[in-house]
């Protein structure tokens, strides 16, 4: 895999995901150091002229009116120590790596005034696999400042690091990686921490996961249509063009392609339940929401979101609110609702399949009948998971209080919005596993059913991990096995005919950015 070259623009969600999860290397583009050096000189000249510059020669937050006396560089270390207030469980290494590459991408735009040597040290630490131990609680979305102090302290050799799977003092990790702690020039500390890099980096991972889960959901939905004997005429392109709702045509085409065969079977029903008949609308709305969130994340990844902001070409240093991520929060709140709607439809289809026996299917999908429980106990588990998803779908971006003596009287809760959305995706995959299992069982019970090539491959992938239910057995264990395949990427290689990546590529998002 080729390295990600930072140029100050063009970093995508998939770029962040590959750096975070596949240890893709990051390189500094040839123009970056010159851009950073120019901004640094503008910043130093403004400070030398006597201009008040937030976080350089003034205090932060409610201490804005306090002048920094003495060594401005020492104040940067004091700034980091005083704002290291994050607590809670530590973020996973992949999230920390996403944060590091997100901040490096933002800084490469040249608006921070960061010393070039500090920027290089950040990229070197990322490439060497030296990661700060970063607690997860402390961001209110007005930048991820409190969490980001862990990254800045790592670079100066303070705090703790994760290196080669071991937790150790940051100074030791740097030494083992043959890196040296850096010194901070005026404003360098603030430049490292005053951004929404945790929100943007983890948001990029959530988008990558949402795309993956959507492809899997499309597969499950198509297999359900096969097992249910659904009316496929709902996927006719003319119907989608008659009402070109957001993403609907793309979703319908992906389902149509999955079900494509030389001779389409005659419909067995006139109209199916809405969770089946309206899949293009439901999945289309999710495609639209993913596109909006992707666009919001990629704007942040490639933006100069600093306060104060250095405008190198204009030789100005100005205070901003660019770190405030209201649009990012709103995009993830919308995405969460779209995921919840899609998950609810999946559960509805699961209950249709596993209920009293519709469209000639046996009761509870049990081949033996009688007192057999079949799949029906899993209905309780599915509705329990859906309740957890619905709970997480509740908006959080309005949950804030004024802090810092009222100076920070508004917040966006971006990281919380992203985190709960990521948690919903993990739960949603469990429901997808349930639907795949039930759909495969329905296919088995329809003796003589000929599947389309792609749905046949999906069915074979399910059966490679979960056998047909003949007598009652612990289906929860089967669901765990299938869920693990969906969650860890193993499902991607389940078939040469119908790979998850093919389905994702067929969902051409209208705002695909640089992907």
KOLNU-248464 format. One record per residue (C-alpha): residue in three letters; x, y, z. Coordinates in Angstrom, 1 decimal. Example, Ala and Ser with C-alpha at 12.3 -4.5 7.8 and 13.67 -1.06 7.14 Angstrom:
<atoms>
<'ALA',<12.3,-4.5,7.8>> <'SER',<13.7,-1.1,7.1>> 
</atoms>
This chain:
<atoms>
<'UNK',<0.0,0.0,0.0>> <'UNK',<1.4,3.4,-1.0>> <'UNK',<1.9,6.0,1.7>> <'UNK',<-0.6,8.8,2.4>> <'UNK',<1.1,12.0,1.3>> <'UNK',<-0.1,15.0,3.2>> <'UNK',<-0.5,18.0,1.0>> <'UNK',<-2.9,20.2,2.9>> <'UNK',<-5.9,18.9,1.0>> <'UNK',<-7.6,15.8,-0.3>> <'UNK',<-7.4,13.5,2.8>> <'UNK',<-10.4,11.2,2.8>> <'UNK',<-12.3,9.0,5.2>> <'UNK',<-10.7,5.9,3.7>> <'UNK',<-7.2,7.4,4.0>> <'UNK',<-7.8,7.8,7.8>> <'UNK',<-9.2,4.3,8.0>> <'UNK',<-6.2,2.7,6.3>> <'UNK',<-3.7,4.6,8.4>> <'UNK',<-5.6,3.8,11.6>> <'UNK',<-6.3,0.1,10.9>> <'UNK',<-3.7,-1.0,8.4>> <'UNK',<-0.7,1.0,9.7>> <'UNK',<-0.4,2.8,6.3>> <'UNK',<2.6,5.1,6.4>> <'UNK',<2.2,8.9,6.2>> <'UNK',<4.6,11.1,4.3>> <'UNK',<5.0,14.9,4.4>> <'UNK',<4.4,16.5,1.0>> <'UNK',<7.3,18.6,-0.3>> <'UNK',<5.4,21.9,0.1>> <'UNK',<4.3,21.4,3.6>> <'UNK',<7.4,22.4,5.6>> <'UNK',<7.7,25.6,3.6>> <'UNK',<4.0,26.4,4.3>> <'UNK',<4.4,25.7,8.0>> <'UNK',<7.6,27.7,8.2>> <'UNK',<5.9,30.7,6.6>> <'UNK',<3.0,30.6,9.0>> <'UNK',<5.4,30.3,11.9>> <'UNK',<7.3,33.4,10.9>> <'UNK',<4.0,35.4,10.5>> <'UNK',<3.0,34.3,14.0>> <'UNK',<6.4,35.2,15.5>> <'UNK',<6.3,38.6,13.8>> <'UNK',<2.8,39.3,15.1>> <'UNK',<3.8,38.4,18.6>> <'UNK',<7.0,40.6,18.3>> <'UNK',<4.8,43.5,17.3>> <'UNK',<2.9,43.4,20.5>> <'UNK',<-0.3,41.9,19.2>> <'UNK',<-2.3,40.0,21.7>> <'UNK',<-2.5,36.4,20.5>> <'UNK',<-4.7,33.9,22.3>> <'UNK',<-2.8,31.1,23.9>> <'UNK',<0.6,32.6,23.0>> <'UNK',<0.8,35.7,25.2>> <'UNK',<-2.6,35.4,26.8>> <'UNK',<-4.2,32.9,29.1>> <'UNK',<-7.0,30.5,27.9>> <'UNK',<-10.7,30.6,28.4>> <'UNK',<-11.7,32.7,31.4>> <'UNK',<-8.0,33.6,31.8>> <'UNK',<-8.1,35.5,28.4>> <'UNK',<-7.4,38.8,30.2>> <'UNK',<-4.3,37.5,31.9>> <'UNK',<-1.0,38.2,30.1>> <'UNK',<1.6,35.5,30.0>> <'UNK',<4.7,36.7,31.8>> <'UNK',<8.2,35.3,31.4>> <'UNK',<9.0,32.3,29.3>> <'UNK',<6.3,31.8,26.7>> <'UNK',<7.6,28.3,25.8>> <'UNK',<7.3,27.2,29.5>> <'UNK',<3.8,28.4,29.4>> <'UNK',<3.0,25.9,26.7>> <'UNK',<4.0,23.1,28.9>> <'UNK',<2.0,24.6,31.8>> <'UNK',<-1.0,24.9,29.4>> <'UNK',<-0.7,21.1,28.6>> <'UNK',<-0.4,20.1,32.3>> <'UNK',<-3.3,22.2,33.4>> <'UNK',<-5.6,20.9,30.7>> <'UNK',<-4.9,17.2,31.1>> <'UNK',<-8.3,16.5,32.6>> <'UNK',<-9.6,13.6,30.6>> <'UNK',<-10.7,10.5,32.4>> <'UNK',<-12.3,7.1,31.8>> <'UNK',<-11.4,4.1,29.7>> <'UNK',<-8.6,4.7,27.2>> <'UNK',<-9.5,5.0,23.5>> <'UNK',<-8.6,2.0,21.3>> <'UNK',<-5.3,2.3,19.4>> <'UNK',<-7.0,2.6,16.1>> <'UNK',<-9.0,5.6,17.3>> <'UNK',<-5.8,7.2,18.6>> <'UNK',<-4.1,6.6,15.3>> <'UNK',<-7.1,8.1,13.5>> <'UNK',<-6.8,11.1,15.8>> <'UNK',<-3.1,11.5,15.0>> <'UNK',<-3.5,11.4,11.3>> <'UNK',<-6.5,13.7,11.4>> <'UNK',<-4.6,16.3,13.4>> <'UNK',<-1.6,16.0,11.1>> <'UNK',<-3.9,16.5,8.1>> <'UNK',<-5.5,19.6,9.6>> <'UNK',<-2.1,21.0,10.6>> <'UNK',<-0.7,20.5,7.1>> <'UNK',<-3.2,23.2,5.9>> <'UNK',<-0.8,25.7,7.6>> <'UNK',<-3.2,27.7,9.7>> <'UNK',<-1.8,26.9,13.2>> <'UNK',<1.6,28.5,13.2>> <'UNK',<3.0,25.2,14.5>> <'UNK',<6.7,24.8,14.4>> <'UNK',<7.7,22.5,11.5>> <'UNK',<9.8,20.4,13.8>> <'UNK',<6.8,19.7,16.0>> <'UNK',<4.7,18.7,12.9>> <'UNK',<7.5,16.3,11.8>> <'UNK',<7.6,14.8,15.3>> <'UNK',<3.9,14.1,15.2>> <'UNK',<4.2,12.3,11.9>> <'UNK',<7.3,10.4,13.0>> <'UNK',<5.5,9.1,16.2>> <'UNK',<2.5,8.0,14.1>> <'UNK',<4.7,6.1,11.6>> <'UNK',<6.8,4.5,14.5>> <'UNK',<3.6,3.3,16.2>> <'UNK',<4.1,5.4,19.3>> <'UNK',<0.6,6.2,20.5>> <'UNK',<-0.5,8.3,23.5>> <'UNK',<-2.7,6.6,26.1>> <'UNK',<-5.7,8.8,25.6>> <'UNK',<-8.7,8.7,28.1>> <'UNK',<-12.1,8.9,26.4>> <'UNK',<-14.1,11.3,28.5>> <'UNK',<-13.6,15.1,28.5>> <'UNK',<-14.7,16.5,25.2>> <'UNK',<-17.8,18.7,24.9>> <'UNK',<-17.3,19.3,21.2>> <'UNK',<-15.9,22.9,21.4>> <'UNK',<-12.7,21.2,20.2>> <'UNK',<-11.4,18.0,21.8>> <'UNK',<-8.8,20.0,23.8>> <'UNK',<-8.8,18.1,27.0>> <'UNK',<-8.4,14.8,25.3>> <'UNK',<-5.8,16.1,22.8>> <'UNK',<-3.4,17.0,25.7>> <'UNK',<-2.4,13.3,25.8>> <'UNK',<-1.0,13.6,22.3>> <'UNK',<0.9,16.8,22.9>> <'UNK',<2.3,15.5,26.2>> <'UNK',<3.5,12.4,24.4>> <'UNK',<5.6,14.4,22.0>> <'UNK',<7.4,16.2,24.8>> <'UNK',<8.0,12.9,26.6>> <'UNK',<5.3,13.2,29.3>> <'UNK',<2.4,11.0,30.1>> <'UNK',<2.0,7.4,29.0>> <'UNK',<2.3,5.7,25.6>> <'UNK',<1.2,2.5,23.9>> <'UNK',<4.1,1.0,22.0>> <'UNK',<4.3,-2.4,20.4>> <'UNK',<1.3,-3.5,22.5>> <'UNK',<2.8,-2.4,25.8>> <'UNK',<1.9,0.6,28.0>> <'UNK',<4.9,2.5,29.3>> <'UNK',<6.1,6.0,30.0>> <'UNK',<6.1,8.2,26.9>> <'UNK',<9.7,9.1,27.3>> <'UNK',<10.6,5.4,27.2>> <'UNK',<8.5,4.7,24.2>> <'UNK',<10.1,7.5,22.3>> <'UNK',<13.5,6.2,23.2>> <'UNK',<12.7,2.7,22.1>> <'UNK',<11.4,4.0,18.8>> <'UNK',<14.6,6.1,18.4>> <'UNK',<12.7,9.3,18.6>> <'UNK',<13.5,12.3,20.8>> <'UNK',<11.1,14.5,22.8>> <'UNK',<10.5,17.9,21.3>> <'UNK',<10.6,21.4,22.7>> <'UNK',<7.6,23.7,22.3>> <'UNK',<7.9,27.2,20.9>> <'UNK',<5.2,29.7,21.8>> <'UNK',<1.7,28.5,20.8>> <'UNK',<2.9,25.0,19.8>> <'UNK',<1.1,23.4,22.7>> <'UNK',<-2.2,25.1,21.9>> <'UNK',<-1.8,24.3,18.2>> <'UNK',<-1.5,20.6,18.9>> <'UNK',<-4.6,20.4,21.1>> <'UNK',<-7.1,23.1,20.0>> <'UNK',<-8.9,21.0,17.4>> <'UNK',<-11.6,18.4,16.9>> <'UNK',<-9.2,15.7,15.8>> <'UNK',<-10.6,13.0,18.0>> <'UNK',<-14.1,13.7,16.7>> <'UNK',<-13.0,13.8,13.1>> <'UNK',<-10.7,10.8,13.3>> <'UNK',<-13.2,8.6,15.1>> <'UNK',<-15.9,10.0,12.8>> <'UNK',<-13.9,8.8,9.8>> <'UNK',<-13.7,5.3,11.2>> <'UNK',<-17.5,5.3,11.9>> <'UNK',<-18.2,6.3,8.3>> <'UNK',<-16.0,3.5,7.0>> <'UNK',<-17.9,1.1,9.3>> <'UNK',<-21.3,2.4,8.3>> <'UNK',<-20.4,1.8,4.6>> <'UNK',<-19.3,-1.7,5.4>> <'UNK',<-22.4,-2.5,7.4>> <'UNK',<-24.7,-1.0,4.8>> <'UNK',<-23.2,-3.3,2.2>> <'UNK',<-23.8,-6.3,4.5>> <'UNK',<-27.4,-5.1,5.2>> <'UNK',<-28.0,-5.0,1.5>> <'UNK',<-26.8,-8.5,1.2>> <'UNK',<-29.1,-9.6,4.1>> <'UNK',<-32.1,-7.8,2.6>> <'UNK',<-31.5,-9.5,-0.8>> <'UNK',<-31.3,-12.9,0.8>> <'UNK',<-34.5,-12.2,2.8>> <'UNK',<-36.3,-11.4,-0.5>> <'UNK',<-35.2,-14.8,-1.8>> <'UNK',<-36.2,-16.7,1.3>> <'UNK',<-39.5,-14.8,1.7>> <'UNK',<-40.4,-15.1,-1.9>> <'UNK',<-40.8,-11.4,-2.2>> <'UNK',<-42.1,-9.4,-5.1>> <'UNK',<-39.0,-8.1,-6.9>> <'UNK',<-40.9,-5.7,-9.1>> <'UNK',<-40.4,-3.1,-6.4>> <'UNK',<-36.8,-2.7,-7.6>> <'UNK',<-37.8,-1.7,-11.2>> <'UNK',<-35.8,1.4,-12.0>> <'UNK',<-38.8,3.1,-13.4>> <'UNK',<-40.4,3.1,-10.0>> <'UNK',<-37.4,4.7,-8.4>> <'UNK',<-37.2,7.4,-11.1>> <'UNK',<-40.8,8.2,-10.5>> <'UNK',<-39.9,9.3,-7.0>> <'UNK',<-36.2,10.1,-6.9>> <'UNK',<-35.8,10.3,-3.2>> <'UNK',<-32.4,10.6,-1.7>> <'UNK',<-30.3,7.5,-2.4>> <'UNK',<-33.3,5.4,-3.4>> <'UNK',<-32.2,4.7,-6.9>> <'UNK',<-28.7,3.6,-5.7>> <'UNK',<-30.2,1.3,-3.0>> <'UNK',<-32.6,-0.2,-5.4>> <'UNK',<-30.0,-0.8,-8.1>> <'UNK',<-27.7,-2.5,-5.6>> <'UNK',<-30.5,-4.8,-4.5>> <'UNK',<-31.5,-5.5,-8.1>> <'UNK',<-27.9,-6.4,-9.0>> <'UNK',<-27.7,-8.8,-6.0>> <'UNK',<-30.9,-10.6,-7.2>> <'UNK',<-30.1,-10.5,-10.9>> <'UNK',<-30.4,-13.7,-12.9>> <'UNK',<-31.2,-14.8,-16.4>> <'UNK',<-34.9,-15.4,-15.6>> <'UNK',<-36.6,-13.5,-12.8>> <'UNK',<-39.1,-15.7,-10.9>> <'UNK',<-42.7,-14.7,-11.1>> <'UNK',<-44.0,-12.7,-8.0>> <'UNK',<-45.6,-14.9,-5.3>> <'UNK',<-47.2,-11.9,-3.6>> <'UNK',<-48.8,-8.7,-4.8>> <'UNK',<-47.4,-6.5,-1.9>> <'UNK',<-45.0,-7.5,0.8>> <'UNK',<-44.7,-6.0,4.3>> <'UNK',<-43.2,-2.5,4.3>> <'UNK',<-39.9,-3.6,5.7>> <'UNK',<-39.3,-5.5,2.5>> <'UNK',<-41.3,-3.4,0.0>> <'UNK',<-39.7,-0.1,1.1>> <'UNK',<-36.1,-1.3,1.4>> <'UNK',<-34.9,1.1,-1.4>> <'UNK',<-36.4,4.1,0.5>> <'UNK',<-35.0,3.0,3.9>> <'UNK',<-31.6,2.1,2.6>> <'UNK',<-31.5,5.1,0.3>> <'UNK',<-32.1,7.5,3.3>> <'UNK',<-29.1,5.9,5.0>> <'UNK',<-27.0,6.3,1.9>> <'UNK',<-27.8,10.0,1.9>> <'UNK',<-27.0,10.3,5.6>> <'UNK',<-23.7,8.5,5.2>> <'UNK',<-22.8,10.9,2.4>> <'UNK',<-23.6,13.9,4.5>> <'UNK',<-21.5,12.7,7.4>> <'UNK',<-18.7,11.8,5.1>> <'UNK',<-18.7,15.2,3.6>> <'UNK',<-18.7,16.8,7.1>> <'UNK',<-15.8,14.7,8.2>> <'UNK',<-13.7,15.4,5.1>> <'UNK',<-14.2,19.1,5.5>> <'UNK',<-12.8,18.9,9.0>> <'UNK',<-9.9,16.7,7.9>> <'UNK',<-8.7,19.2,5.3>> <'UNK',<-9.5,22.4,7.1>> <'UNK',<-7.5,24.9,9.1>> <'UNK',<-9.7,24.7,12.2>> <'UNK',<-7.4,26.6,14.5>> <'UNK',<-7.9,29.4,17.0>> <'UNK',<-6.1,31.7,16.6>> <'UNK',<-5.7,31.2,12.8>> <'UNK',<-2.6,32.2,11.0>> <'UNK',<-3.3,33.5,7.5>> <'UNK',<0.2,33.1,6.0>> <'UNK',<-0.5,34.8,2.6>> <'UNK',<-2.1,37.8,4.3>> <'UNK',<0.4,37.9,7.2>> <'UNK',<-2.4,38.0,9.7>> <'UNK',<-3.2,36.2,13.0>> <'UNK',<-6.9,36.3,13.8>> <'UNK',<-9.2,34.7,16.5>> <'UNK',<-11.8,32.3,15.2>> <'UNK',<-14.4,29.8,16.1>> <'UNK',<-13.3,27.3,13.5>> <'UNK',<-12.9,24.6,16.0>> <'UNK',<-16.7,24.5,16.6>> <'UNK',<-18.2,21.5,14.9>> <'UNK',<-22.0,22.0,14.9>> <'UNK',<-22.3,20.7,11.3>> <'UNK',<-20.3,17.5,12.2>> <'UNK',<-22.5,16.8,15.2>> <'UNK',<-25.7,17.3,13.2>> <'UNK',<-24.5,15.0,10.5>> <'UNK',<-23.8,12.2,12.9>> <'UNK',<-27.1,12.8,14.7>> <'UNK',<-28.9,12.4,11.4>> <'UNK',<-26.8,9.3,10.5>> <'UNK',<-27.7,7.8,13.9>> <'UNK',<-31.4,8.2,13.1>> <'UNK',<-30.9,6.7,9.7>> <'UNK',<-29.1,3.7,11.1>> <'UNK',<-31.8,3.2,13.7>> <'UNK',<-34.5,3.2,11.0>> <'UNK',<-32.5,0.7,8.9>> <'UNK',<-32.0,-1.5,11.9>> <'UNK',<-35.7,-1.4,12.8>> <'UNK',<-36.6,-2.6,9.3>> <'UNK',<-34.1,-5.4,9.6>> <'UNK',<-35.7,-6.6,12.9>> <'UNK',<-39.1,-6.3,11.2>> <'UNK',<-38.0,-8.6,8.4>> <'UNK',<-36.5,-11.0,10.9>> <'UNK',<-39.8,-11.2,12.7>> <'UNK',<-41.7,-11.7,9.4>> <'UNK',<-39.4,-14.6,8.5>> <'UNK',<-39.5,-16.2,12.0>> <'UNK',<-43.1,-15.7,12.8>> <'UNK',<-46.2,-17.9,12.3>> <'UNK',<-45.3,-18.9,8.8>> <'UNK',<-45.9,-16.4,6.0>> <'UNK',<-45.7,-17.2,2.2>> <'UNK',<-45.6,-20.9,2.9>> <'UNK',<-42.7,-20.8,5.4>> <'UNK',<-42.9,-23.1,8.4>> <'UNK',<-43.8,-21.7,11.8>> <'UNK',<-40.7,-20.2,13.5>> <'UNK',<-38.6,-21.5,10.6>> <'UNK',<-38.5,-24.9,12.3>> <'UNK',<-38.4,-27.9,10.0>> <'UNK',<-39.9,-30.2,12.6>> <'UNK',<-42.8,-28.1,14.0>> <'UNK',<-44.6,-29.1,17.1>> <'UNK',<-43.2,-27.7,20.2>> <'UNK',<-39.9,-26.7,18.5>> <'UNK',<-38.9,-23.1,19.4>> <'UNK',<-37.0,-22.7,16.1>> <'UNK',<-36.0,-19.1,15.6>> <'UNK',<-38.7,-17.4,17.6>> <'UNK',<-36.6,-16.9,20.9>> <'UNK',<-34.2,-14.8,18.9>> <'UNK',<-37.0,-12.3,18.4>> <'UNK',<-36.6,-11.3,22.0>> <'UNK',<-32.9,-10.8,21.6>> <'UNK',<-33.4,-8.8,18.4>> <'UNK',<-35.9,-6.4,19.9>> <'UNK',<-33.6,-6.0,22.9>> <'UNK',<-30.7,-5.0,20.6>> <'UNK',<-33.1,-2.6,18.7>> <'UNK',<-34.1,-1.0,22.0>> <'UNK',<-30.4,-0.3,22.7>> <'UNK',<-30.0,1.2,19.2>> <'UNK',<-33.1,3.4,19.6>> <'UNK',<-31.8,4.6,23.0>> <'UNK',<-28.5,5.7,21.4>> <'UNK',<-30.3,7.4,18.6>> <'UNK',<-31.6,10.0,21.0>> <'UNK',<-29.9,13.4,20.1>> <'UNK',<-27.1,14.6,22.4>> <'UNK',<-25.8,17.7,20.6>> <'UNK',<-28.0,20.0,22.7>> <'UNK',<-26.8,18.6,26.0>> <'UNK',<-24.3,21.2,27.3>> <'UNK',<-23.9,23.7,30.0>> <'UNK',<-21.9,27.0,30.1>> <'UNK',<-18.4,26.4,31.4>> <'UNK',<-15.2,28.5,32.0>> <'UNK',<-17.2,31.4,33.6>> <'UNK',<-19.5,31.6,30.7>> <'UNK',<-16.8,32.1,28.1>> <'UNK',<-17.6,28.7,26.6>> <'UNK',<-21.4,28.9,26.7>> <'UNK',<-22.1,26.7,23.7>> <'UNK',<-20.9,23.2,22.7>> <'UNK',<-21.7,20.6,20.1>> <'UNK',<-21.0,17.3,21.8>> <'UNK',<-19.4,16.1,18.5>> <'UNK',<-17.4,13.3,20.0>> <'UNK',<-20.4,12.0,22.0>> <'UNK',<-22.5,12.1,18.8>> <'UNK',<-19.8,10.2,16.9>> <'UNK',<-19.2,7.7,19.7>> <'UNK',<-22.9,6.7,20.1>> <'UNK',<-23.2,6.4,16.3>> <'UNK',<-20.2,4.0,16.3>> <'UNK',<-21.9,2.0,19.1>> <'UNK',<-25.1,1.7,17.1>> <'UNK',<-23.2,0.4,14.1>> <'UNK',<-21.7,-2.4,16.2>> <'UNK',<-25.2,-3.3,17.5>> <'UNK',<-26.7,-3.1,14.0>> <'UNK',<-24.3,-5.7,12.7>> <'UNK',<-25.7,-8.2,15.2>> <'UNK',<-29.1,-7.6,13.7>> <'UNK',<-27.7,-8.1,10.3>> <'UNK',<-26.3,-11.5,11.4>> <'UNK',<-29.8,-12.5,12.7>> <'UNK',<-31.4,-11.5,9.4>> <'UNK',<-28.8,-13.4,7.4>> <'UNK',<-29.3,-16.6,9.5>> <'UNK',<-33.1,-16.4,9.2>> <'UNK',<-33.0,-15.7,5.5>> <'UNK',<-30.7,-18.6,4.9>> <'UNK',<-33.0,-20.9,6.9>> <'UNK',<-36.0,-19.7,4.8>> <'UNK',<-34.0,-20.5,1.6>> <'UNK',<-33.4,-24.0,3.0>> <'UNK',<-37.1,-24.5,3.7>> <'UNK',<-38.1,-23.6,0.2>> <'UNK',<-37.0,-26.8,-1.5>> <'UNK',<-36.0,-26.5,-5.1>> <'UNK',<-35.4,-22.7,-4.8>> <'UNK',<-32.8,-21.5,-7.3>> <'UNK',<-30.9,-18.5,-6.1>> <'UNK',<-29.4,-15.7,-8.1>> <'UNK',<-25.6,-16.1,-8.4>> <'UNK',<-24.9,-13.3,-5.9>> <'UNK',<-27.5,-14.3,-3.4>> <'UNK',<-26.3,-17.8,-3.8>> <'UNK',<-22.8,-16.6,-2.8>> <'UNK',<-24.3,-14.8,0.2>> <'UNK',<-26.2,-18.0,1.2>> <'UNK',<-23.0,-20.0,0.9>> <'UNK',<-21.1,-17.5,3.1>> <'UNK',<-23.7,-17.9,5.8>> <'UNK',<-23.6,-21.7,5.6>> <'UNK',<-19.8,-21.7,5.8>> <'UNK',<-20.2,-20.6,9.4>> <'UNK',<-23.7,-21.6,10.5>> <'UNK',<-25.4,-24.8,9.5>> <'UNK',<-29.1,-25.2,8.8>> <'UNK',<-31.3,-25.5,11.9>> <'UNK',<-32.9,-28.9,12.1>> <'UNK',<-33.4,-29.4,15.8>> <'UNK',<-33.5,-26.7,18.5>> <'UNK',<-30.0,-25.6,19.4>> <'UNK',<-28.3,-22.5,20.9>> <'UNK',<-28.8,-20.1,18.1>> <'UNK',<-27.2,-17.3,20.1>> <'UNK',<-23.8,-19.0,19.7>> <'UNK',<-24.3,-19.3,15.9>> <'UNK',<-25.2,-15.6,15.8>> <'UNK',<-22.0,-14.7,17.6>> <'UNK',<-19.9,-16.6,15.1>> <'UNK',<-21.6,-14.9,12.1>> <'UNK',<-21.4,-11.5,13.8>> <'UNK',<-17.7,-12.0,14.3>> <'UNK',<-17.3,-12.6,10.6>> <'UNK',<-19.2,-9.4,9.8>> <'UNK',<-17.4,-7.3,12.3>> <'UNK',<-13.8,-8.2,11.8>> <'UNK',<-13.6,-8.2,8.0>> <'UNK',<-13.5,-11.9,7.5>> <'UNK',<-16.9,-11.7,5.7>> <'UNK',<-15.2,-9.7,3.0>> <'UNK',<-13.4,-12.8,1.7>> <'UNK',<-16.4,-15.1,2.0>> <'UNK',<-17.1,-15.2,-1.7>> <'UNK',<-15.3,-14.4,-5.0>> <'UNK',<-18.7,-13.6,-6.6>> <'UNK',<-20.1,-11.0,-4.2>> <'UNK',<-17.6,-9.2,-2.1>> <'UNK',<-18.6,-6.5,0.3>> <'UNK',<-16.3,-4.1,-1.5>> <'UNK',<-18.2,-4.6,-4.8>> <'UNK',<-21.4,-3.6,-3.1>> <'UNK',<-19.9,-0.6,-1.5>> <'UNK',<-18.5,0.6,-4.9>> <'UNK',<-22.0,0.2,-6.4>> <'UNK',<-23.4,2.7,-3.9>> <'UNK',<-22.0,5.8,-5.6>> <'UNK',<-22.5,8.4,-3.0>> <'UNK',<-23.3,11.8,-4.4>> <'UNK',<-20.7,13.4,-2.2>> <'UNK',<-17.9,10.9,-2.4>> <'UNK',<-15.2,13.4,-1.8>> <'UNK',<-11.8,12.1,-2.7>> <'UNK',<-12.6,8.4,-2.3>> 
</atoms>
